[in-house]
């Protein structure tokens, strides 16, 4: 009954998810047996499992020891990390980018791990404010940095496709920890380097 779609995902009840999607299509007045929709419940179940795989990941396993000793103590910035998440209020996507800056304090994190951290938290039902904080706190936890700054910019389909239907709106959130919060000069350096 349970199926595993990739090595990175735990076994999920895809059959049950598929059945629920079939019911949703019927309740909306569609015929799930028609040609164009025949395999849609199965595809939707697999897509939802992929889009929420962050629930089944943990920070230690994701970082996998990729924290290295370093004498670097100047600001390190990783810009424009793409992110795709799902609004927890309407189950619609929000899409954007994340910028991370940190002040190493004897340790640096492998570059690809920043993107993996962003994905781990983005691939859950979220609000952007919480996502931003989770990323910042995770980077702080694994690096022991003197300061961490995270900015997320995103466009929300729940605001663009429905409700107020504002097509050009976007949202920007930030979380600053440690020296990036306490030192205006360090914070300004971080913000300037993002331009």
C-alpha positions as CSV (number, residue, x, y, z in Angstrom):
1,X,0.0,0.0,0.0
2,X,2.8,2.5,0.8
3,X,5.2,3.5,-1.9
4,X,8.6,5.1,-2.0
5,X,9.1,7.5,-4.9
6,X,12.7,8.5,-4.4
7,X,15.6,7.5,-2.1
8,X,15.3,10.9,-0.3
9,X,11.7,10.4,0.7
10,X,10.3,8.2,3.4
11,X,7.5,5.8,2.5
12,X,4.3,7.8,2.3
13,X,0.7,6.5,1.9
14,X,0.5,7.6,-1.8
15,X,-2.5,5.3,-2.4
16,X,-4.5,7.2,0.2
17,X,-3.4,10.5,-1.1
18,X,-4.4,9.5,-4.6
19,X,-7.8,8.4,-3.4
20,X,-8.3,11.8,-1.7
21,X,-7.4,13.7,-4.8
22,X,-9.8,11.5,-6.8
23,X,-12.6,12.5,-4.3
24,X,-11.6,16.2,-4.5
25,X,-12.0,16.1,-8.3
26,X,-15.4,14.4,-8.0
27,X,-16.5,17.0,-5.4
28,X,-15.5,19.8,-7.7
29,X,-17.8,18.4,-10.4
30,X,-15.1,16.7,-12.5
31,X,-15.0,13.1,-13.8
32,X,-11.8,11.6,-12.5
33,X,-12.2,8.8,-15.1
34,X,-12.0,11.1,-18.1
35,X,-8.9,10.8,-20.3
36,X,-7.2,14.0,-19.2
37,X,-7.7,13.4,-15.5
38,X,-7.3,9.6,-15.4
39,X,-3.8,9.7,-13.9
40,X,-4.1,13.1,-12.3
41,X,-4.8,11.8,-8.7
42,X,-1.6,9.7,-8.8
43,X,0.5,12.5,-10.2
44,X,-0.9,15.0,-7.7
45,X,-0.2,12.6,-4.8
46,X,3.5,12.2,-6.0
47,X,3.8,16.0,-6.5
48,X,2.4,16.7,-3.0
49,X,4.8,14.2,-1.5
50,X,7.7,15.9,-3.2
51,X,6.6,19.4,-2.3
52,X,6.3,18.5,1.4
53,X,9.4,16.3,1.8
54,X,11.0,18.8,4.2
55,X,8.9,17.3,7.0
56,X,10.9,14.1,6.7
57,X,14.4,15.7,6.7
58,X,16.5,16.7,9.6
59,X,19.3,19.3,9.8
60,X,22.0,16.9,11.0
61,X,21.4,14.4,8.2
62,X,21.1,17.2,5.6
63,X,24.4,18.9,6.6
64,X,26.1,15.5,6.7
65,X,29.2,16.8,8.4
66,X,29.9,19.5,5.8
67,X,31.1,22.1,8.4
68,X,34.8,22.9,8.0
69,X,37.3,24.7,10.1
70,X,38.3,28.1,8.8
71,X,40.1,31.3,9.8
72,X,37.6,33.4,7.8
73,X,35.8,35.9,10.0
74,X,34.5,38.3,7.4
75,X,31.0,38.3,6.1
76,X,30.1,35.4,3.7
77,X,27.0,35.9,1.5
78,X,25.1,33.4,-0.6
79,X,22.6,35.2,-2.9
80,X,19.6,34.3,-5.0
81,X,18.9,30.8,-3.7
82,X,15.6,29.9,-5.5
83,X,12.8,28.7,-3.3
84,X,9.4,27.2,-3.9
85,X,7.0,26.7,-1.0
86,X,3.4,26.2,-0.2
87,X,1.2,28.7,1.7
88,X,-0.2,27.0,4.7
89,X,-3.4,29.0,4.5
90,X,-4.5,28.2,1.0
91,X,-2.1,25.4,-0.1
92,X,-1.0,27.6,-3.0
93,X,2.6,28.1,-4.0
94,X,4.9,31.1,-3.2
95,X,8.0,31.4,-5.2
96,X,11.1,33.5,-4.6
97,X,14.7,33.7,-3.6
98,X,16.6,33.7,-0.4
99,X,19.8,35.6,0.5
100,X,21.9,34.3,3.5
101,X,24.8,36.1,5.1
102,X,26.9,34.9,8.1
103,X,30.0,35.9,10.1
104,X,32.0,32.7,10.5
105,X,33.5,32.0,13.9
106,X,36.0,29.2,13.2
107,X,33.6,27.2,11.0
108,X,32.2,27.5,7.5
109,X,29.4,25.5,5.9
110,X,29.7,23.8,2.5
111,X,28.1,26.0,-0.1
112,X,25.5,23.5,-1.4
113,X,24.2,23.1,2.2
114,X,22.7,26.6,2.2
115,X,20.4,25.6,-0.7
116,X,19.6,22.3,1.0
117,X,18.6,24.1,4.2
118,X,16.4,26.5,2.3
119,X,14.7,23.6,0.5
120,X,14.2,21.6,3.7
121,X,12.1,24.4,5.3
122,X,10.5,25.6,2.0
123,X,9.2,22.1,1.3
124,X,6.7,22.3,4.0
125,X,3.4,24.2,4.4
126,X,4.7,27.6,5.5
127,X,4.3,31.3,6.0
128,X,7.2,33.3,4.7
129,X,7.9,34.9,8.1
130,X,8.4,31.6,9.7
131,X,10.4,30.2,6.8
132,X,12.9,33.1,7.1
133,X,13.4,32.5,10.8
134,X,13.8,28.8,10.4
135,X,16.5,29.2,7.8
136,X,18.4,31.8,9.9
137,X,18.2,29.7,13.1
138,X,19.4,26.5,11.2
139,X,22.4,28.3,9.7
140,X,23.2,29.7,13.2
141,X,22.9,26.2,14.7
142,X,25.2,24.4,12.3
143,X,27.9,27.1,11.9
144,X,28.0,28.7,15.4
145,X,28.4,32.0,13.5
146,X,28.8,35.3,15.2
147,X,25.9,36.6,13.2
148,X,23.4,35.4,10.6
149,X,21.2,37.4,8.3
150,X,18.5,36.0,6.0
151,X,16.2,37.8,3.6
152,X,13.5,36.1,1.6
153,X,11.7,37.8,-1.3
154,X,8.7,36.0,-2.7
155,X,5.5,36.2,-4.8
156,X,2.5,34.5,-3.4
157,X,-0.1,32.8,-5.6
158,X,-2.7,33.1,-2.8
159,X,-2.6,36.9,-3.3
160,X,-2.1,36.8,-7.1
161,X,-4.5,34.1,-8.3
162,X,-7.3,34.6,-5.8
163,X,-8.6,37.1,-3.3
164,X,-7.3,40.5,-4.1
165,X,-5.6,39.3,-7.3
166,X,-2.6,41.7,-7.1
167,X,-0.3,40.5,-9.8
168,X,2.7,42.7,-9.1
169,X,2.9,42.3,-5.3
170,X,5.7,40.7,-3.5
171,X,6.8,40.2,0.1
172,X,10.2,40.6,1.7
173,X,11.0,39.3,5.1
174,X,14.3,39.4,7.1
175,X,15.7,37.9,10.2
176,X,19.0,39.1,11.7
177,X,20.7,37.2,14.5
178,X,23.8,37.9,16.6
179,X,26.1,40.6,15.2
180,X,23.9,41.2,12.2
181,X,21.2,42.2,14.6
182,X,23.3,44.1,17.1
183,X,25.7,45.9,14.8
184,X,24.2,48.5,12.4
185,X,27.5,48.6,10.4
186,X,27.5,44.8,9.9
187,X,23.9,44.8,9.0
188,X,24.4,47.7,6.5
189,X,27.4,45.8,4.9
190,X,25.2,42.8,4.5
191,X,22.4,44.8,2.9
192,X,24.8,46.7,0.6
193,X,26.4,43.5,-0.6
194,X,23.0,42.3,-1.7
195,X,22.6,45.1,-4.3
